[in-house]
Amino acid sequence: MEHLIPQYWFDGLSQPMLLVIGAFATAMLIKGADWIVESASAIALRAGLPKIVVGATIVSLGTTSPECAVSVMAAWAGEPGLALGNAVGSIVADTGLIFGLGCLLVALPADRFVLNRQGWIQFAAGLLLACLCYGAYARQGDHAVLGRPIGVLMLVLLAGYLYVSVKWSRTHPHGEPFQTPDTIAEMPVVKAAIVPETTHQEARRSAIYLIGVMLAGLVFVVFSSRVLVCCVTTLAQRWGVPQVVIAATLVALGTSLPELVVGLTSILKGHKEILVGNIIGADILNVLFVVGASACAAELPIVEDGQRIFLYLHLPAVLLVLALFRLFTFSAIKRGHFSRWNGVPLLVLYVGYVVLQFVATRG
């Protein structure tokens, strides 16, 4: 987002103005996340789709679209290396930070049907990216790149993923039958105890309206999160906070703030499945969508300025966090939910990744 809303726009603003803008951005962030979760839940109820599938497709496609746009713009602007770092960093943050934090807060549901399908695609996408990068490096050394043919392949796989996700959702054993606005209004009281009343009210709206509200919520979340990070970063600089601390905390968190706020809001709203689905879908799309579209725009260098940190730190971190998630999945499926302690090693891995990243770059 730094290409769309640059940091220097905020440098000349006074401290009171930064605080006012930051507070307004926070309000927009919360409201946008609320719109996304309620609209996604209503779409799932109206179309008879499981909420976890909506989170793994529609919501995750929306939350990763800005990252894709920024990566493609960076590739066109002569900074193609940003795309790979953006993609793998988002995977580690989504799975380690956001899913780990969600696990600590509540017992997240483990949908056997989705985790045995989209969950394996999530792991396979990360493994595919690692194989392509290490394979290119083995052949070309420091001049290794991911070229346009790889980008086209990933976009084709993306289309396939979206197609099979919709196809699988129709055979989901826990999926609800299609509900028209009239039948939704006639649902028994028992059903209202399972699905919040606000979701029933929203589901009576037209599909176009619900999609429009969700898109508006995505715009609010994406832009307000960037504005908030810029305001806080500027204030931190004026208060004498070291640059390395700002980069390791505020900027790093800002890249995953949309997914984080949507995930926490889904927990508060009682739609925990959306968080799980959004994490799985976002990991897949960060590889197939973000890297694929960026590689089509320009060749993506795997080694930049002789620095091999992407090969030695970023890719191993992605493989480790996805393998850990997959390991927890096996036992979670048997219980029907993830254990809250699962969040501890995921969060530790994320913190270690951030610390090692800045130790390596400063060294």
C-alpha positions in Angstrom: 0.0 0.0 0.0 3.0 2.3 0.3 2.8 2.9 -3.4 -0.9 4.1 -3.1 -0.6 6.0 0.1 3.1 7.1 0.6 4.4 7.8 4.1 5.7 11.3 3.2 2.1 12.5 2.9 1.9 12.5 6.7 5.3 14.0 7.5 4.1 17.6 7.6 1.0 17.0 9.7 0.8 18.3 13.2 0.6 15.8 16.1 -3.1 16.6 17.0 -4.0 16.2 13.3 -2.2 12.8 13.2 -4.1 11.7 16.3 -7.5 12.8 14.8 -6.8 11.1 11.5 -5.6 7.9 13.3 -8.7 7.8 15.4 -10.9 8.2 12.3 -9.0 5.5 10.5 -9.4 3.2 13.5 -13.2 3.8 13.4 -13.2 3.1 9.6 -11.2 0.0 10.1 -13.6 -1.5 12.7 -16.7 -0.6 10.6 -15.2 -2.0 7.4 -14.3 -5.3 9.1 -17.9 -5.4 10.5 -19.3 -5.0 7.0 -17.1 -7.7 5.6 -17.9 -10.3 8.2 -21.7 -9.6 8.3 -21.9 -9.6 4.5 -19.8 -12.7 4.0 -22.0 -14.5 6.6 -25.2 -13.4 4.9 -23.9 -14.5 1.5 -23.0 -17.9 2.9 -26.5 -18.2 4.5 -28.3 -17.0 1.4 -26.4 -19.2 -1.1 -26.2 -22.3 1.1 -22.4 -22.1 1.3 -20.4 -22.9 4.4 -18.9 -19.8 5.9 -15.5 -21.3 6.0 -15.6 -21.7 2.2 -16.7 -18.1 1.8 -13.8 -17.1 3.9 -11.4 -19.2 1.8 -12.6 -17.7 -1.5 -14.5 -14.4 -1.5 -13.1 -12.8 1.7 -9.5 -14.0 1.1 -9.6 -12.9 -2.5 -10.7 -9.4 -1.3 -8.1 -9.1 1.5 -5.2 -10.2 -0.8 -6.2 -8.2 -3.9 -4.6 -5.0 -2.5 -1.3 -6.9 -1.9 -1.5 -8.2 -5.4 -2.1 -4.7 -6.8 0.9 -3.3 -4.8 3.2 -6.1 -5.9 2.3 -5.7 -9.6 2.8 -2.0 -9.4 6.1 -2.5 -7.7 7.2 -4.9 -10.4 6.2 -2.5 -13.1 8.1 0.3 -11.2 11.3 -1.7 -11.3 11.1 -3.2 -7.8 10.1 -6.8 -8.6 11.8 -8.2 -5.6 9.1 -6.8 -3.3 6.6 -9.2 -4.7 8.2 -12.4 -3.3 9.0 -10.9 0.0 5.4 -9.5 0.3 3.9 -12.9 -0.5 6.0 -15.1 1.9 5.9 -12.5 4.6 2.1 -12.4 4.4 1.9 -16.2 4.7 4.0 -16.3 7.8 2.1 -13.4 9.3 -1.3 -14.8 8.4 -0.7 -18.3 9.7 1.7 -17.5 12.6 0.4 -14.2 13.9 -3.3 -14.1 13.0 -4.2 -17.8 13.2 -2.0 -18.2 16.3 -3.6 -15.2 18.0 -7.0 -16.5 17.1 -6.2 -19.9 18.6 -5.2 -18.3 21.9 -8.4 -16.4 22.1 -11.0 -19.1 21.2 -11.2 -22.8 20.2 -11.3 -22.3 16.4 -13.4 -24.8 14.5 -11.7 -27.5 12.4 -13.9 -28.4 9.4 -12.7 -31.8 8.2 -14.1 -31.4 4.7 -12.3 -28.1 4.0 -9.1 -28.9 5.9 -8.7 -32.1 3.9 -9.1 -30.2 0.6 -8.3 -26.5 0.7 -5.9 -27.3 3.6 -3.8 -29.5 1.5 -3.8 -27.0 -1.4 -2.6 -24.4 1.1 0.4 -26.6 2.0 1.0 -27.6 -1.6 1.0 -23.9 -2.8 3.8 -23.1 -0.3 5.7 -26.2 -1.3 5.3 -25.3 -5.0 6.8 -21.9 -4.5 9.7 -23.3 -2.5 10.5 -25.9 -5.2 10.3 -23.3 -8.0 12.6 -20.9 -6.2 15.2 -23.5 -5.0 15.1 -25.2 -8.4 15.7 -21.9 -10.3 18.5 -21.0 -7.9 20.1 -24.5 -8.4 20.1 -23.9 -12.2 20.9 -20.1 -12.4 22.6 -19.2 -9.2 22.4 -15.6 -8.1 20.7 -14.7 -11.4 17.7 -16.9 -10.7 14.3 -15.5 -11.5 10.7 -16.5 -11.6 9.7 -15.7 -15.2 6.4 -15.0 -16.9 5.7 -18.7 -17.8 5.7 -19.4 -14.0 3.3 -16.5 -13.5 0.9 -17.8 -16.1 1.1 -21.3 -14.6 0.2 -19.9 -11.1 -2.8 -17.9 -12.5 -4.1 -21.0 -14.2 -3.8 -22.9 -10.9 -5.6 -20.0 -9.2 -8.5 -20.3 -11.6 -8.6 -24.0 -11.0 -8.5 -23.5 -7.2 -11.5 -21.1 -7.3 -13.4 -23.5 -9.6 -12.9 -26.6 -7.4 -13.6 -24.6 -4.2 -17.1 -23.6 -5.5 -17.7 -27.1 -6.7 -16.6 -28.7 -3.4 -18.7 -26.3 -1.4 -21.9 -27.7 -3.1 -21.1 -31.1 -1.7 -20.1 -29.9 1.8 -21.8 -32.2 4.3 -22.5 -29.3 6.7 -23.7 -26.9 4.0 -27.1 -25.5 4.4 -29.7 -25.8 1.5 -30.2 -22.7 -0.6 -32.3 -20.2 1.2 -34.4 -17.6 -0.6 -35.3 -14.3 1.2 -38.8 -15.7 1.8 -37.7 -19.0 3.4 -35.1 -17.2 5.5 -37.8 -15.1 7.0 -39.7 -18.3 7.9 -36.8 -20.0 9.6 -37.7 -21.5 13.1 -36.5 -20.0 16.3 -34.0 -22.9 16.8 -32.2 -21.7 13.7 -32.0 -18.2 15.0 -30.1 -19.5 18.0 -27.4 -20.8 15.7 -27.1 -17.9 13.3 -27.2 -14.4 14.7 -30.3 -12.4 13.9 -28.3 -9.7 12.2 -27.1 -12.3 9.7 -30.8 -13.3 9.0 -31.7 -9.7 8.4 -28.8 -9.1 6.1 -29.5 -12.3 4.2 -32.9 -10.9 3.1 -31.0 -8.3 1.1 -30.2 -8.8 -2.6 -26.9 -10.6 -3.5 -25.7 -7.4 -5.4 -26.3 -5.4 -2.2 -24.4 -7.8 0.0 -21.5 -8.0 -2.4 -21.4 -4.2 -2.7 -21.3 -3.8 1.1 -18.5 -6.4 1.4 -16.5 -4.6 -1.3 -17.0 -1.3 0.5 -15.9 -2.9 3.7 -12.7 -4.2 2.0 -11.9 -0.7 0.7 -12.4 0.8 4.2 -10.2 -1.9 5.8 -7.4 -1.7 3.3 -7.1 2.1 3.1 -7.8 2.9 6.7 -5.2 0.3 7.9 -2.6 1.9 5.7 -3.5 5.4 7.0 -3.4 4.2 10.6 0.1 2.7 10.1 1.3 5.9 8.5 0.0 8.0 11.4 1.4 5.8 14.1 4.8 5.5 12.3 5.1 9.3 12.0 4.2 9.7 15.7 6.7 7.0 16.7 9.5 8.7 14.7 8.8 12.1 16.4 8.8 10.5 19.8 12.2 9.0 19.2 11.3 5.4 18.7 14.2 3.6 16.9 13.7 3.0 13.2 14.4 -0.8 13.5 11.7 -1.1 16.2 9.2 0.8 13.9 10.0 -1.5 11.0 9.9 -4.7 13.0 6.5 -3.9 14.6 4.4 -1.2 13.0 5.3 -1.7 9.4 5.4 -5.5 9.6 2.1 -5.6 11.3 0.6 -3.1 8.9 0.9 -5.5 5.9 -1.4 -8.0 7.6 -3.6 -5.6 9.5 -6.7 -6.2 7.2 -6.6 -9.9 7.7 -6.0 -9.4 11.5 -8.9 -7.0 12.0 -11.3 -9.2 9.8 -10.2 -12.3 11.8 -10.8 -10.7 15.2 -14.1 -9.2 14.1 -15.3 -12.6 12.9 -14.5 -14.1 16.4 -16.4 -11.3 18.1 -19.4 -11.7 15.7 -19.5 -15.4 16.3 -18.4 -16.4 12.8 -15.1 -18.1 13.7 -15.2 -20.2 10.5 -14.5 -17.0 8.5 -11.1 -16.5 10.2 -10.0 -20.1 9.5 -11.2 -20.0 5.9 -9.6 -16.5 5.3 -6.2 -17.7 6.6 -6.2 -20.8 4.4 -7.4 -18.9 1.3 -5.0 -16.0 1.9 -2.0 -18.3 2.0 -3.1 -20.0 -1.2 -3.7 -16.6 -3.0 -0.5 -15.1 -1.8 1.3 -17.7 -3.9 -1.0 -18.2 -6.8 -2.5 -14.7 -7.1 0.2 -12.3 -5.7 3.3 -14.1 -7.0 1.5 -15.2 -10.2 0.3 -11.8 -11.3 3.6 -10.1 -10.3 5.6 -12.7 -12.3 3.4 -11.9 -15.3 4.2 -8.2 -14.9 8.0 -8.7 -14.6 10.6 -11.4 -13.8 11.0 -11.8 -10.1 14.6 -12.1 -8.9 15.1 -14.6 -6.1 18.4 -13.1 -5.0 18.7 -9.3 -4.8 22.0 -7.4 -4.4 23.8 -10.7 -3.5 21.5 -11.2 -0.5 20.2 -14.7 -0.2 18.0 -14.1 2.9 14.9 -15.1 0.8 16.4 -18.6 0.4 17.8 -19.0 3.9 15.1 -17.4 6.0 11.9 -16.5 4.2 11.2 -19.8 2.4 12.2 -22.0 5.3 9.9 -19.9 7.6 7.0 -20.4 5.1 7.5 -24.2 5.0 7.8 -24.5 8.7 4.7 -22.5 9.6 2.6 -24.3 7.0 4.0 -27.7 8.1 3.2 -26.8 11.8 -0.4 -25.7 10.8 -0.8 -29.0 8.9 0.4 -30.9 11.9 -2.1 -29.3 14.2 -4.8 -29.9 11.6 -4.5 -33.7 11.9 -5.4 -33.7 15.6 -7.9 -30.8 15.3 -10.0 -32.7 12.8 -10.4 -35.6 15.2 -11.6 -33.2 18.0 -13.6 -30.9 15.7 -11.6 -27.8 16.8 -8.0 -26.5 17.2 -6.5 -26.5 20.7 -5.9 -23.1 22.1 -2.3 -24.0 22.9 -1.7 -24.4 19.2 -1.4 -20.7 19.0 1.7 -20.6 21.2 4.3 -22.2 18.8 2.8 -20.3 15.9 3.2 -17.0 17.6 6.7 -17.9 18.7 7.6 -18.8 15.2 6.3 -15.5 13.9 8.2 -13.4 16.5 11.4 -15.4 15.8 10.9 -14.8 12.1 10.6 -11.1 12.5 13.6 -10.9 14.9 15.8 -13.0 12.6 14.8 -11.0 9.6 16.0 -7.7 11.1 19.1 -9.3 12.7 20.1 -10.7 9.3 19.5 -7.4 7.4 21.3 -5.3 10.0 24.2 -7.7 10.0 
